[in-house]
Amino acid sequence: MIFRTAEFIVSNTDYKKCPPADKPEFAFIGRSNVGKSSLINMLTNHKNLAKTSSKPGKTQLINHFLVDSSWYLVDLPGYGWASVSLKKKKEWEGMITNYLLKRQNLYLLFILIDARHPPQTIDMDFIKWAGQKGIPLSIILTKTDKISRNKVFTNQKLLEKRLKQDWEELPRIFLSSAIDKTGKLEISHYIRDTSKI
Protein backbone atom coordinates (compact mmCIF):
# COMPACT_ATOMS: atom_id res chain seq x y z
CA MET A 1 0.00 0.00 0.00
CA ILE A 2 1.51 3.32 -1.09
CA PHE A 3 -1.18 5.76 -0.01
CA ARG A 4 -2.77 5.18 3.39
CA THR A 5 -5.78 7.50 3.52
CA ALA A 6 -7.99 9.27 1.00
CA GLU A 7 -11.08 11.34 1.63
CA PHE A 8 -13.47 13.36 -0.46
CA ILE A 9 -13.21 17.10 0.21
CA VAL A 10 -15.36 19.07 -2.23
CA SER A 11 -16.98 19.17 -5.67
CA ASN A 12 -17.54 22.38 -7.58
CA THR A 13 -17.67 24.05 -10.99
CA ASP A 14 -15.29 26.94 -10.29
CA TYR A 15 -11.55 26.69 -9.71
CA LYS A 16 -11.84 29.70 -7.39
CA LYS A 17 -13.86 27.55 -4.99
CA CYS A 18 -11.26 24.77 -4.85
CA PRO A 19 -9.48 24.10 -1.54
CA PRO A 20 -6.64 26.47 -0.57
CA ALA A 21 -3.71 26.04 -2.96
CA ASP A 22 -1.36 24.94 -0.20
CA LYS A 23 -0.78 21.32 -1.27
CA PRO A 24 0.38 19.66 -4.50
CA GLU A 25 -2.45 18.68 -6.86
CA PHE A 26 -2.46 15.85 -9.38
CA ALA A 27 -5.38 15.92 -11.79
CA PHE A 28 -6.81 13.07 -13.88
CA ILE A 29 -8.65 13.56 -17.15
CA GLY A 30 -9.54 11.55 -20.25
CA ARG A 31 -12.30 10.76 -22.68
CA SER A 32 -15.60 9.76 -21.17
CA ASN A 33 -15.61 6.15 -19.96
CA VAL A 34 -11.83 5.73 -20.23
CA GLY A 35 -11.67 4.16 -16.76
CA LYS A 36 -10.63 7.25 -14.83
CA SER A 37 -12.69 6.64 -11.69
CA SER A 38 -11.61 2.99 -11.53
CA LEU A 39 -7.96 4.04 -11.77
CA ILE A 40 -8.40 6.60 -8.99
CA ASN A 41 -10.02 3.99 -6.76
CA MET A 42 -7.15 1.59 -7.47
CA LEU A 43 -4.47 4.16 -6.62
CA THR A 44 -6.16 5.15 -3.35
CA ASN A 45 -7.10 1.62 -2.26
CA HIS A 46 -10.81 2.47 -2.22
CA LYS A 47 -13.66 0.73 -3.98
CA ASN A 48 -15.98 3.73 -4.22
CA LEU A 49 -13.95 6.88 -3.60
CA ALA A 50 -14.58 8.04 -7.16
CA LYS A 51 -17.98 7.05 -8.54
CA THR A 52 -17.77 4.61 -11.44
CA SER A 53 -20.37 4.09 -14.14
CA SER A 54 -20.75 2.29 -17.45
CA LYS A 55 -22.54 5.41 -18.70
CA PRO A 56 -20.15 8.08 -20.03
CA GLY A 57 -20.27 11.50 -18.41
CA LYS A 58 -20.57 10.36 -14.79
CA THR A 59 -18.04 12.90 -13.52
CA GLN A 60 -19.50 16.37 -14.03
CA LEU A 61 -17.62 18.46 -11.46
CA ILE A 62 -14.10 19.22 -10.27
CA ASN A 63 -13.72 16.68 -7.46
CA HIS A 64 -11.01 17.08 -4.84
CA PHE A 65 -9.77 14.18 -2.72
CA LEU A 66 -7.18 14.65 0.03
CA VAL A 67 -4.64 11.83 0.11
CA ASP A 68 -2.53 11.15 3.21
CA SER A 69 -3.32 14.70 4.35
CA SER A 70 -0.50 15.86 2.09
CA TRP A 71 -1.72 16.18 -1.54
CA TYR A 72 -4.88 16.50 -3.59
CA LEU A 73 -6.06 14.08 -6.22
CA VAL A 74 -8.40 15.89 -8.61
CA ASP A 75 -10.97 14.03 -10.69
CA LEU A 76 -11.97 16.13 -13.72
CA PRO A 77 -14.91 15.62 -16.09
CA GLY A 78 -14.12 13.62 -19.20
CA TYR A 79 -13.75 15.31 -22.55
CA GLY A 80 -15.29 14.18 -25.80
CA TRP A 81 -18.45 12.17 -26.25
CA ALA A 82 -20.98 11.98 -23.45
CA SER A 83 -24.76 11.87 -23.50
CA VAL A 84 -25.19 15.49 -22.47
CA SER A 85 -26.28 18.65 -24.24
CA LEU A 86 -23.93 20.89 -26.23
CA LYS A 87 -24.52 23.61 -23.63
CA LYS A 88 -23.37 21.30 -20.85
CA LYS A 89 -20.30 20.27 -22.83
CA LYS A 90 -19.38 23.95 -23.28
CA GLU A 91 -19.78 24.51 -19.54
CA TRP A 92 -17.48 21.56 -18.81
CA GLU A 93 -14.93 22.82 -21.32
CA GLY A 94 -14.81 26.24 -19.69
CA MET A 95 -14.63 24.75 -16.21
CA ILE A 96 -11.77 22.40 -17.12
CA THR A 97 -9.83 25.05 -19.05
CA ASN A 98 -10.02 27.55 -16.20
CA TYR A 99 -8.88 24.95 -13.70
CA LEU A 100 -5.94 23.73 -15.80
CA LEU A 101 -4.69 27.19 -16.71
CA LYS A 102 -5.29 29.03 -13.45
CA ARG A 103 -4.80 26.52 -10.63
CA GLN A 104 -1.42 27.51 -9.20
CA ASN A 105 -0.67 24.32 -7.29
CA LEU A 106 -1.34 21.89 -10.16
CA TYR A 107 1.81 19.78 -10.23
CA LEU A 108 0.83 17.34 -12.95
CA LEU A 109 -2.03 16.39 -15.25
CA PHE A 110 -2.50 12.70 -15.99
CA ILE A 111 -4.18 12.23 -19.36
CA LEU A 112 -5.84 8.82 -19.62
CA ILE A 113 -6.11 7.00 -22.95
CA ASP A 114 -7.82 3.66 -23.63
CA ALA A 115 -5.04 1.21 -24.50
CA ARG A 116 -7.42 -0.90 -26.59
CA HIS A 117 -7.48 1.61 -29.42
CA PRO A 118 -4.93 3.36 -31.62
CA PRO A 119 -4.45 7.07 -30.77
CA GLN A 120 -7.68 9.00 -31.27
CA THR A 121 -7.67 12.50 -32.74
CA ILE A 122 -9.50 13.95 -29.75
CA ASP A 123 -6.81 12.61 -27.39
CA MET A 124 -3.94 13.87 -29.53
CA ASP A 125 -5.55 17.29 -29.89
CA PHE A 126 -6.00 17.58 -26.12
CA ILE A 127 -2.42 16.48 -25.40
CA LYS A 128 -1.10 18.98 -27.95
CA TRP A 129 -3.22 21.78 -26.44
CA ALA A 130 -2.01 20.99 -22.91
CA GLY A 131 1.59 20.92 -24.10
CA GLN A 132 1.25 24.25 -25.88
CA LYS A 133 -0.18 25.77 -22.71
CA GLY A 134 2.79 24.53 -20.70
CA ILE A 135 0.75 22.21 -18.50
CA PRO A 136 3.00 19.49 -17.02
CA LEU A 137 1.54 16.15 -18.06
CA SER A 138 1.96 12.41 -18.20
CA ILE A 139 -0.09 9.82 -20.06
CA ILE A 140 -1.70 6.67 -18.70
CA LEU A 141 -2.85 3.91 -21.03
CA THR A 142 -5.80 2.26 -19.28
CA LYS A 143 -7.57 -1.11 -19.53
CA THR A 144 -4.42 -2.98 -20.56
CA ASP A 145 -5.94 -6.19 -19.20
CA LYS A 146 -8.56 -6.13 -21.98
CA ILE A 147 -6.12 -6.86 -24.82
CA SER A 148 -2.92 -8.81 -25.44
CA ARG A 149 0.49 -7.45 -24.48
CA ASN A 150 1.42 -7.29 -28.15
CA LYS A 151 -1.61 -5.11 -28.88
CA VAL A 152 -0.79 -2.82 -25.94
CA PHE A 153 2.78 -2.51 -27.21
CA THR A 154 1.59 -1.77 -30.76
CA ASN A 155 -0.82 0.95 -29.64
CA GLN A 156 1.78 2.47 -27.32
CA LYS A 157 4.27 2.69 -30.19
CA LEU A 158 1.62 4.30 -32.40
CA LEU A 159 0.99 6.85 -29.65
CA GLU A 160 4.69 7.60 -29.30
CA LYS A 161 4.99 8.02 -33.07
CA ARG A 162 2.14 10.53 -33.09
CA LEU A 163 3.59 12.40 -30.11
CA LYS A 164 6.98 12.75 -31.78
CA GLN A 165 5.35 14.92 -34.42
CA ASP A 166 4.93 17.65 -31.80
CA TRP A 167 7.22 16.76 -28.89
CA GLU A 168 11.02 16.80 -28.77
CA GLU A 169 10.94 14.94 -25.46
CA LEU A 170 8.01 12.61 -24.91
CA PRO A 171 5.83 12.83 -21.81
CA ARG A 172 6.09 9.93 -19.37
CA ILE A 173 3.75 7.08 -20.38
CA PHE A 174 2.35 4.54 -17.92
CA LEU A 175 0.43 1.32 -18.51
CA SER A 176 -2.42 0.57 -16.13
CA SER A 177 -5.26 -1.77 -15.32
CA ALA A 178 -7.66 -1.32 -12.43
CA ILE A 179 -8.42 -5.04 -12.64
CA ASP A 180 -4.94 -6.52 -12.19
CA LYS A 181 -3.36 -3.42 -10.56
CA THR A 182 -0.89 -2.86 -13.39
CA GLY A 183 0.82 0.50 -12.97
CA LYS A 184 -0.29 1.09 -9.40
CA LEU A 185 3.18 1.19 -7.88
CA GLU A 186 4.78 3.03 -10.80
CA ILE A 187 2.18 5.81 -10.84
CA SER A 188 2.09 6.09 -7.05
CA HIS A 189 5.87 6.37 -6.77
CA TYR A 190 5.89 8.92 -9.59
CA ILE A 191 3.44 11.09 -7.65
CA ARG A 192 5.56 10.76 -4.52
CA ASP A 193 8.76 11.65 -6.38
CA THR A 194 7.21 14.54 -8.30
CA SER A 195 5.60 16.15 -5.27
CA LYS A 196 8.42 15.38 -2.81
CA ILE A 197 5.79 14.52 -0.19
C-alpha positions in Angstrom: 0.0 0.0 0.0 1.5 3.3 -1.1 -1.2 5.8 0.0 -2.8 5.2 3.4 -5.8 7.5 3.5 -8.0 9.3 1.0 -11.1 11.3 1.6 -13.5 13.4 -0.5 -13.2 17.1 0.2 -15.4 19.1 -2.2 -17.0 19.2 -5.7 -17.5 22.4 -7.6 -17.7 24.1 -11.0 -15.3 26.9 -10.3 -11.6 26.7 -9.7 -11.8 29.7 -7.4 -13.9 27.5 -5.0 -11.3 24.8 -4.8 -9.5 24.1 -1.5 -6.6 26.5 -0.6 -3.7 26.0 -3.0 -1.4 24.9 -0.2 -0.8 21.3 -1.3 0.4 19.7 -4.5 -2.4 18.7 -6.9 -2.5 15.9 -9.4 -5.4 15.9 -11.8 -6.8 13.1 -13.9 -8.6 13.6 -17.1 -9.5 11.6 -20.2 -12.3 10.8 -22.7 -15.6 9.8 -21.2 -15.6 6.1 -20.0 -11.8 5.7 -20.2 -11.7 4.2 -16.8 -10.6 7.3 -14.8 -12.7 6.6 -11.7 -11.6 3.0 -11.5 -8.0 4.0 -11.8 -8.4 6.6 -9.0 -10.0 4.0 -6.8 -7.1 1.6 -7.5 -4.5 4.2 -6.6 -6.2 5.2 -3.4 -7.1 1.6 -2.3 -10.8 2.5 -2.2 -13.7 0.7 -4.0 -16.0 3.7 -4.2 -13.9 6.9 -3.6 -14.6 8.0 -7.2 -18.0 7.0 -8.5 -17.8 4.6 -11.4 -20.4 4.1 -14.1 -20.8 2.3 -17.5 -22.5 5.4 -18.7 -20.2 8.1 -20.0 -20.3 11.5 -18.4 -20.6 10.4 -14.8 -18.0 12.9 -13.5 -19.5 16.4 -14.0 -17.6 18.5 -11.5 -14.1 19.2 -10.3 -13.7 16.7 -7.5 -11.0 17.1 -4.8 -9.8 14.2 -2.7 -7.2 14.7 0.0 -4.6 11.8 0.1 -2.5 11.1 3.2 -3.3 14.7 4.4 -0.5 15.9 2.1 -1.7 16.2 -1.5 -4.9 16.5 -3.6 -6.1 14.1 -6.2 -8.4 15.9 -8.6 -11.0 14.0 -10.7 -12.0 16.1 -13.7 -14.9 15.6 -16.1 -14.1 13.6 -19.2 -13.7 15.3 -22.6 -15.3 14.2 -25.8 -18.4 12.2 -26.2 -21.0 12.0 -23.5 -24.8 11.9 -23.5 -25.2 15.5 -22.5 -26.3 18.7 -24.2 -23.9 20.9 -26.2 -24.5 23.6 -23.6 -23.4 21.3 -20.8 -20.3 20.3 -22.8 -19.4 23.9 -23.3 -19.8 24.5 -19.5 -17.5 21.6 -18.8 -14.9 22.8 -21.3 -14.8 26.2 -19.7 -14.6 24.8 -16.2 -11.8 22.4 -17.1 -9.8 25.0 -19.1 -10.0 27.6 -16.2 -8.9 24.9 -13.7 -5.9 23.7 -15.8 -4.7 27.2 -16.7 -5.3 29.0 -13.5 -4.8 26.5 -10.6 -1.4 27.5 -9.2 -0.7 24.3 -7.3 -1.3 21.9 -10.2 1.8 19.8 -10.2 0.8 17.3 -13.0 -2.0 16.4 -15.3 -2.5 12.7 -16.0 -4.2 12.2 -19.4 -5.8 8.8 -19.6 -6.1 7.0 -22.9 -7.8 3.7 -23.6 -5.0 1.2 -24.5 -7.4 -0.9 -26.6 -7.5 1.6 -29.4 -4.9 3.4 -31.6 -4.4 7.1 -30.8 -7.7 9.0 -31.3 -7.7 12.5 -32.7 -9.5 14.0 -29.7 -6.8 12.6 -27.4 -3.9 13.9 -29.5 -5.6 17.3 -29.9 -6.0 17.6 -26.1 -2.4 16.5 -25.4 -1.1 19.0 -27.9 -3.2 21.8 -26.4 -2.0 21.0 -22.9 1.6 20.9 -24.1 1.2 24.2 -25.9 -0.2 25.8 -22.7 2.8 24.5 -20.7 0.8 22.2 -18.5 3.0 19.5 -17.0 1.5 16.2 -18.1 2.0 12.4 -18.2 -0.1 9.8 -20.1 -1.7 6.7 -18.7 -2.8 3.9 -21.0 -5.8 2.3 -19.3 -7.6 -1.1 -19.5 -4.4 -3.0 -20.6 -5.9 -6.2 -19.2 -8.6 -6.1 -22.0 -6.1 -6.9 -24.8 -2.9 -8.8 -25.4 0.5 -7.5 -24.5 1.4 -7.3 -28.1 -1.6 -5.1 -28.9 -0.8 -2.8 -25.9 2.8 -2.5 -27.2 1.6 -1.8 -30.8 -0.8 0.9 -29.6 1.8 2.5 -27.3 4.3 2.7 -30.2 1.6 4.3 -32.4 1.0 6.8 -29.6 4.7 7.6 -29.3 5.0 8.0 -33.1 2.1 10.5 -33.1 3.6 12.4 -30.1 7.0 12.7 -31.8 5.3 14.9 -34.4 4.9 17.7 -31.8 7.2 16.8 -28.9 11.0 16.8 -28.8 10.9 14.9 -25.5 8.0 12.6 -24.9 5.8 12.8 -21.8 6.1 9.9 -19.4 3.8 7.1 -20.4 2.3 4.5 -17.9 0.4 1.3 -18.5 -2.4 0.6 -16.1 -5.3 -1.8 -15.3 -7.7 -1.3 -12.4 -8.4 -5.0 -12.6 -4.9 -6.5 -12.2 -3.4 -3.4 -10.6 -0.9 -2.9 -13.4 0.8 0.5 -13.0 -0.3 1.1 -9.4 3.2 1.2 -7.9 4.8 3.0 -10.8 2.2 5.8 -10.8 2.1 6.1 -7.1 5.9 6.4 -6.8 5.9 8.9 -9.6 3.4 11.1 -7.7 5.6 10.8 -4.5 8.8 11.6 -6.4 7.2 14.5 -8.3 5.6 16.2 -5.3 8.4 15.4 -2.8 5.8 14.5 -0.2 
